[in-house]
Amino acid sequence: MSVTIYHNPRCSKSRTTLALLQDNNAEPVVVEYLNTPPSAEELKNIIGLLGIAPRQLLRAKEAKEAGLDASLDDDALIAAMVANPVVIERPIVVAGGKARIGRPPESVLEIL
């Protein structure tokens, strides 16, 4: 099974989630999303796999600091996330046609 983690190596939850995947014999593709942000289409797909609204993938503090307006529609929010990937919640693991946010890190084990 293909496993991908959208990872920020400076984030302790992201590092813990990556280690948890590796400890469970997953060999994830590691995407450092701050350096290589997902495209709008990839992000829409991830949001669909998570079963959430785009707004629920925003980190509140970072979104506020980036000046994201609460009135933005979904497409505008996704475009803002692509342009400012620091506002995307992390880490995100995608495996087997499912996705989970690694908060808490153990939640990603559900999709392995």
Secondary structure per residue as TSV (DSSP state, phi and psi in degrees):
chain	resnum	aa	ss	phi	psi
A	1	M	-	360.0	135.4
A	2	S	-	-79.0	132.2
A	3	V	E	-127.3	131.2
A	4	T	E	-125.0	136.3
A	5	I	E	-119.4	127.2
A	6	Y	E	-88.7	109.2
A	7	H	E	-122.6	142.9
A	8	N	-	-122.4	107.8
A	9	P	T	-63.6	-14.0
A	10	R	T	-86.8	-6.9
A	11	C	-	-97.9	126.1
A	12	S	H	-64.6	-38.8
A	13	K	H	-64.0	-38.0
A	14	S	H	-67.9	-43.3
A	15	R	H	-63.4	-41.7
A	16	T	H	-63.6	-42.5
A	17	T	H	-64.3	-43.4
A	18	L	H	-60.4	-45.1
A	19	A	H	-63.4	-38.8
A	20	L	H	-63.3	-42.6
A	21	L	H	-60.3	-47.9
A	22	Q	H	-64.3	-37.9
A	23	D	H	-65.5	-22.3
A	24	N	T	-102.5	25.8
A	25	N	T	63.2	21.2
A	26	A	-	-87.3	138.9
A	27	E	-	-111.1	79.1
A	28	P	-	-72.2	148.4
A	29	V	E	-77.1	123.7
A	30	V	E	-99.2	118.5
A	31	V	E	-109.5	109.4
A	32	E	E	-78.7	90.5
A	33	Y	T	-65.1	-17.2
A	34	L	T	-72.9	-30.3
A	35	N	T	-89.8	-32.9
A	36	T	S	-132.1	79.6
A	37	P	-	-65.3	148.0
A	38	P	-	-66.7	152.3
A	39	S	-	-71.5	170.0
A	40	A	H	-60.3	-40.2
A	41	E	H	-66.2	-43.3
A	42	E	H	-60.7	-43.3
A	43	L	H	-64.8	-41.2
A	44	K	H	-60.3	-41.9
A	45	N	H	-62.7	-46.0
A	46	I	H	-60.6	-45.0
A	47	I	H	-60.8	-41.0
A	48	G	H	-63.2	-42.5
A	49	L	H	-65.7	-33.9
A	50	L	H	-73.6	-23.9
A	51	G	T	71.5	35.0
A	52	I	-	-126.7	170.0
A	53	A	-	-84.9	150.7
A	54	P	G	-50.9	-38.4
A	55	R	G	-59.7	-30.0
A	56	Q	G	-74.6	-9.7
A	57	L	G	-95.1	0.2
A	58	L	B	-84.9	139.2
A	59	R	-	-84.3	117.8
A	60	A	H	-58.0	-50.0
A	61	K	H	-62.4	-46.8
A	62	E	H	-66.9	-36.8
A	63	A	H	-64.0	-42.1
A	64	K	H	-63.9	-44.6
A	65	E	H	-63.0	-30.9
A	66	A	T	-81.5	-4.9
A	67	G	T	75.7	26.2
A	68	L	-	-73.0	126.4
A	69	D	-	-79.5	134.2
A	70	A	T	-63.8	-16.2
A	71	S	T	-90.0	0.8
A	72	L	-	-63.5	141.8
A	73	D	-	-79.8	174.2
A	74	D	H	-57.7	-45.0
A	75	D	H	-64.0	-39.1
A	76	A	H	-67.8	-37.9
A	77	L	H	-63.7	-43.5
A	78	I	H	-63.4	-43.2
A	79	A	H	-61.4	-39.3
A	80	A	H	-65.9	-37.7
A	81	M	H	-66.4	-39.1
A	82	V	H	-65.1	-42.2
A	83	A	H	-73.2	-29.8
A	84	N	-	-130.6	71.6
A	85	P	G	-61.6	-15.0
A	86	V	G	-62.5	-19.3
A	87	V	G	-83.6	-6.3
A	88	I	B	-81.8	132.1
A	89	E	-	-60.3	148.6
A	90	R	S	-142.4	160.3
A	91	P	-	-81.9	160.5
A	92	I	E	-118.1	131.7
A	93	V	E	-116.2	132.9
A	94	V	E	-120.0	127.2
A	95	A	E	-156.8	136.7
A	96	G	T	56.7	36.8
A	97	G	T	73.5	16.1
A	98	K	E	-131.0	164.8
A	99	A	E	-143.9	151.7
A	100	R	E	-144.2	148.8
A	101	I	E	-89.8	133.0
A	102	G	-	-80.3	54.0
A	103	R	S	-135.6	95.5
A	104	P	S	-77.4	159.3
A	105	P	G	-53.1	-35.5
A	106	E	G	-63.6	-18.8
A	107	S	G	-62.9	-23.8
A	108	V	G	-72.3	-19.0
A	109	L	G	-65.2	-22.9
A	110	E	G	-60.7	-26.2
A	111	I	G	-105.7	1.8
A	112	L	-	-81.9	360.0
